[in-house]
Amino acid sequence: MERKSRHQTTWHLINIKSRRDQSTEHYIQIFQKLQKEDPMISLPRGKCGSLKSVTFSELLDERNMVKWIKIILLSYTIVDPNAFYNKRNQMDVDMDNWDSDIVANKKEVELYFIPSVHTLAVRRNSDISLANIVLYLSEALNRLEPDTFDVDVLVERDILDRILNAHAVYSIEANISFSNPGHTKGFEAVFDNKLRNMDPNRINITAKGSREHPLINEEDGMLQAIVNLSEHNGNIKATIQPRANSKVEKIDSNEHPRILVIPQIVNDVCSTIYNTLLRRNNQ
């Protein structure tokens, strides 16, 4: 009998893409390697990130592949035993025999990765910021296999449509990579394939128009291709005029991560996320 929780949860989604070997086996293997080597990654504001645990699903899919991987990620501050100070008596404190494995200001977050769709889910408003989670994953995975993985937060589709449906687009700045094969069509597919064949780590694109001559947003054109690729494979900034005679507006996709609403948890979190992301991928 299914157990259901009526508690609604909200999630952000992260696309983890191998630039070359995009098989499910490869995604499972890299997280096995991550579990084994557990690199410590420097994060902003003097913090570090490393693993608390990695759990692989015992349930297999129809291809005998692991269904999900649960990662508990930590962030913390490395304690300097030579930097203790007693503010009352205004004297340095000597911490003899300090255990270097002791850290401070620990925070943790649960991450759920679905290898078959190479997508990771993290609860919205987690104790570790979304930016730091992306930074950790990008640095750790590429330390294990250099120049191999792109890690990008999925962007809300509405904000990208706001760019494409604007009365005028005056400028765009995009940092993108190519998508997985078969996910694009028309000129976007041609542009995407050319990016893939060039084999770059990332592509930075800047296009500027003016008030008198804004960028041309033709059907199935360059602007649409760049904006659409940024949904799963990068980020984009744009300066637009939403409507004729309206004020100019600046858009930064980093401020609009996609929010996935899961109305209820069925049986457990891992299987619910697995089923939700598979249905989403097959739509």
C-alpha positions as CSV (number, residue, x, y, z in Angstrom):
1,M,0.0,0.0,0.0
2,E,1.4,3.4,-0.9
3,R,2.2,5.9,1.8
4,K,1.4,9.5,0.9
5,S,2.4,12.7,2.6
6,R,0.2,15.7,1.9
7,H,3.1,18.1,2.6
8,Q,4.0,20.0,-0.6
9,T,7.7,20.4,-1.3
10,T,9.6,22.7,-3.7
11,W,12.8,21.9,-5.4
12,H,15.5,23.4,-7.7
13,L,16.9,21.3,-10.5
14,I,20.5,21.0,-11.6
15,N,21.6,19.6,-15.0
16,I,24.8,17.6,-14.8
17,K,26.1,16.9,-18.3
18,S,29.1,14.9,-19.4
19,R,30.5,16.6,-22.5
20,R,31.5,13.3,-24.1
21,D,30.3,10.1,-22.5
22,Q,26.6,10.7,-21.7
23,S,25.7,7.2,-20.8
24,T,23.9,6.4,-17.5
25,E,26.8,4.1,-16.6
26,H,29.2,7.0,-16.8
27,Y,27.1,9.2,-14.4
28,I,26.9,6.3,-11.9
29,Q,30.7,5.7,-12.2
30,I,31.6,9.3,-11.6
31,F,29.5,9.4,-8.4
32,Q,31.1,6.2,-7.3
33,K,34.5,7.8,-7.9
34,L,33.3,10.9,-6.0
35,Q,32.3,8.8,-3.0
36,K,35.7,7.0,-3.0
37,E,37.9,10.1,-3.4
38,D,35.8,12.7,-1.6
39,P,37.7,15.8,-2.7
40,M,37.5,18.9,-0.4
41,I,36.5,21.9,-2.5
42,S,37.0,25.6,-1.5
43,L,33.8,27.6,-1.3
44,P,33.3,31.4,-0.9
45,R,33.8,33.2,2.4
46,G,36.4,30.8,3.7
47,K,34.3,27.7,3.7
48,C,35.0,24.2,2.3
49,G,32.7,21.5,0.9
50,S,33.0,17.7,1.1
51,L,30.8,14.7,1.4
52,K,29.1,13.3,4.4
53,S,27.6,10.3,2.6
54,V,26.6,8.9,-0.8
55,T,23.9,6.2,-1.0
56,F,23.1,4.3,-4.2
57,S,19.6,2.9,-4.8
58,E,19.3,-0.8,-4.4
59,L,16.3,-0.6,-6.8
60,L,17.3,-0.9,-10.4
61,D,15.5,0.3,-13.5
62,E,14.6,-1.8,-16.6
63,R,18.2,-1.6,-17.8
64,N,19.6,-2.8,-14.4
65,M,20.9,0.7,-13.7
66,V,20.8,2.4,-10.3
67,K,17.6,4.5,-10.1
68,W,18.8,7.2,-7.8
69,I,21.8,8.5,-5.8
70,K,21.4,10.4,-2.6
71,I,24.3,12.7,-1.6
72,I,24.6,14.5,1.7
73,L,26.9,17.5,1.1
74,L,28.6,19.4,3.9
75,S,30.0,22.9,4.1
76,Y,32.1,24.0,7.0
77,T,35.0,26.2,8.1
78,I,38.5,24.8,8.7
79,V,39.6,25.8,12.2
80,D,43.0,27.4,12.6
81,P,44.3,26.2,16.0
82,N,46.7,29.1,16.1
83,A,44.0,31.7,15.8
84,F,42.1,31.3,19.0
85,Y,41.7,34.4,21.2
86,N,40.2,35.2,24.6
87,K,38.5,38.5,24.2
88,R,37.9,38.9,27.9
89,N,41.5,38.8,29.0
90,Q,42.7,39.9,25.6
91,M,45.2,37.1,25.1
92,D,45.9,34.5,22.4
93,V,44.9,30.9,23.3
94,D,47.3,28.1,22.6
95,M,45.2,25.0,21.5
96,D,47.7,22.2,22.1
97,N,47.0,18.8,20.4
98,W,44.2,20.2,18.3
99,D,42.4,17.6,16.3
100,S,42.7,18.8,12.7
101,D,39.6,16.8,11.7
102,I,37.4,19.1,13.8
103,V,35.7,21.8,11.7
104,A,33.2,24.5,12.6
105,N,30.0,26.1,11.3
106,K,28.8,22.9,9.7
107,K,25.8,22.9,7.3
108,E,24.5,20.1,5.2
109,V,22.1,19.5,2.4
110,E,20.5,16.4,0.8
111,L,20.9,16.1,-3.0
112,Y,19.1,13.5,-5.2
113,F,20.6,12.6,-8.5
114,I,18.8,10.6,-11.2
115,P,21.5,9.2,-13.5
116,S,19.2,8.2,-16.3
117,V,18.2,11.8,-16.8
118,H,21.4,13.3,-15.4
119,T,19.4,15.7,-13.2
120,L,19.9,16.5,-9.6
121,A,17.2,17.9,-7.2
122,V,17.8,20.0,-4.1
123,R,15.2,21.4,-1.8
124,R,14.5,25.1,-2.2
125,N,16.0,27.3,0.5
126,S,18.4,24.7,1.7
127,D,21.1,25.5,4.3
128,I,23.8,25.5,1.6
129,S,23.2,28.0,-1.2
130,L,22.4,26.8,-4.7
131,A,25.4,28.7,-6.0
132,N,27.7,26.8,-3.6
133,I,26.1,23.4,-4.5
134,V,26.8,24.1,-8.2
135,L,30.3,25.3,-7.4
136,Y,31.1,22.2,-5.4
137,L,29.7,19.8,-8.0
138,S,31.5,21.5,-10.9
139,E,34.8,21.7,-9.1
140,A,34.7,18.2,-7.7
141,L,33.5,16.3,-10.8
142,N,36.0,18.1,-13.0
143,R,38.8,17.5,-10.6
144,L,38.0,13.8,-10.9
145,E,37.7,14.0,-14.7
146,P,39.2,17.3,-16.0
147,D,37.2,19.3,-18.5
148,T,34.4,16.8,-18.7
149,F,31.3,18.1,-16.8
150,D,28.9,21.0,-17.1
151,V,26.8,21.8,-14.0
152,D,24.0,24.3,-14.6
153,V,20.8,25.2,-12.7
154,L,17.7,24.9,-14.8
155,V,16.1,28.3,-15.5
156,E,12.5,29.2,-15.2
157,R,11.0,29.0,-18.7
158,D,8.8,32.1,-18.1
159,I,11.8,34.4,-17.7
160,L,13.3,33.2,-21.0
161,D,9.9,33.7,-22.8
162,R,9.9,37.2,-21.4
163,I,13.1,37.9,-23.3
164,L,11.8,36.2,-26.5
165,N,8.4,38.0,-26.3
166,A,9.8,41.4,-25.5
167,H,8.9,44.4,-27.7
168,A,12.7,45.0,-28.1
169,V,15.9,43.2,-27.0
170,Y,18.8,45.6,-26.7
171,S,21.5,43.2,-25.5
172,I,22.3,39.7,-24.3
173,E,25.2,38.1,-22.5
174,A,25.2,34.3,-22.4
175,N,27.5,31.7,-21.0
176,I,26.3,28.3,-22.4
177,S,27.4,24.9,-23.5
178,F,25.8,22.5,-26.0
179,S,22.8,20.4,-25.0
180,N,22.4,16.6,-25.1
181,P,21.9,15.2,-28.6
182,G,18.3,15.1,-29.8
183,H,17.0,17.9,-27.6
184,T,16.9,20.7,-30.2
185,K,15.4,21.2,-33.6
186,G,15.6,23.6,-36.6
187,F,18.4,26.2,-36.6
188,E,18.8,25.7,-32.8
189,A,19.8,22.0,-33.6
190,V,22.3,23.2,-36.3
191,F,23.8,25.8,-33.9
192,D,23.9,23.2,-31.1
193,N,25.6,20.6,-33.2
194,K,28.2,23.1,-34.3
195,L,28.9,23.9,-30.7
196,R,29.2,20.2,-29.9
197,N,31.5,19.6,-32.8
198,M,33.8,22.5,-31.8
199,D,34.1,20.7,-28.4
200,P,34.5,23.8,-26.2
201,N,34.2,23.9,-22.4
202,R,31.9,26.9,-22.5
203,I,30.9,29.6,-25.0
204,N,30.5,33.2,-24.0
205,I,28.3,35.2,-26.4
206,T,27.6,39.0,-26.2
207,A,25.3,40.7,-28.6
208,K,24.5,44.4,-28.4
209,G,22.0,46.5,-30.3
210,S,20.7,50.0,-29.6
211,R,17.5,51.8,-28.9
212,E,17.3,52.7,-32.6
213,H,18.4,49.3,-33.8
214,P,17.5,46.5,-31.3
215,L,18.5,42.9,-31.8
216,I,16.4,41.1,-34.4
217,N,14.5,38.2,-33.0
218,E,13.6,36.2,-36.1
219,E,11.7,32.9,-36.0
220,D,14.1,30.0,-35.5
221,G,17.0,32.4,-35.4
222,M,20.2,33.0,-33.5
223,L,18.6,34.9,-30.5
224,Q,16.0,32.1,-30.0
225,A,18.8,29.5,-30.1
226,I,20.9,31.2,-27.5
227,V,18.0,31.9,-25.2
228,N,16.7,28.3,-25.4
229,L,20.1,26.7,-24.9
230,S,20.5,28.7,-21.7
231,E,17.4,27.0,-20.2
232,H,19.3,23.8,-19.3
233,N,22.9,24.6,-20.3
234,G,24.0,27.9,-19.0
235,N,22.8,31.3,-18.0
236,I,21.9,34.6,-19.8
237,K,21.5,38.3,-19.0
238,A,19.4,40.5,-21.2
239,T,18.3,44.1,-21.5
240,I,14.8,44.4,-22.9
241,Q,11.8,46.6,-23.3
242,P,8.9,44.4,-22.5
243,R,6.3,46.5,-24.3
244,A,6.3,49.6,-26.5
245,N,6.9,52.7,-24.4
246,S,7.6,50.6,-21.2
247,K,10.7,51.0,-19.1
248,V,13.8,49.1,-20.0
249,E,14.3,46.0,-17.9
250,K,17.4,44.0,-17.0
251,I,17.1,40.2,-16.7
252,D,19.6,37.8,-15.1
253,S,18.6,34.1,-15.4
254,N,20.7,33.4,-12.3
255,E,18.0,35.1,-10.3
256,H,15.3,32.9,-11.7
257,P,16.1,29.2,-11.0
258,R,13.4,26.8,-11.9
259,I,11.1,25.7,-9.1
260,L,9.7,22.2,-9.2
261,V,6.6,21.7,-7.0
262,I,5.9,18.2,-5.8
263,P,2.4,18.1,-4.3
264,Q,3.0,15.0,-2.1
265,I,5.7,12.5,-1.3
266,V,4.6,8.9,-2.2
267,N,6.4,6.2,-0.2
268,D,9.7,8.1,0.1
269,V,11.5,11.2,-1.2
270,C,14.0,9.3,-3.4
271,S,11.4,7.3,-5.4
272,T,9.1,10.4,-5.6
273,I,11.8,12.5,-7.2
274,Y,12.8,9.6,-9.5
275,N,9.3,9.2,-10.8
276,T,8.7,12.9,-11.1
277,L,11.8,13.6,-13.1
278,L,11.3,10.6,-15.4
279,R,7.7,11.8,-16.2
280,R,9.1,15.3,-16.7
281,N,11.8,14.0,-19.1
282,N,9.3,12.0,-21.1
283,Q,6.9,14.9,-21.7
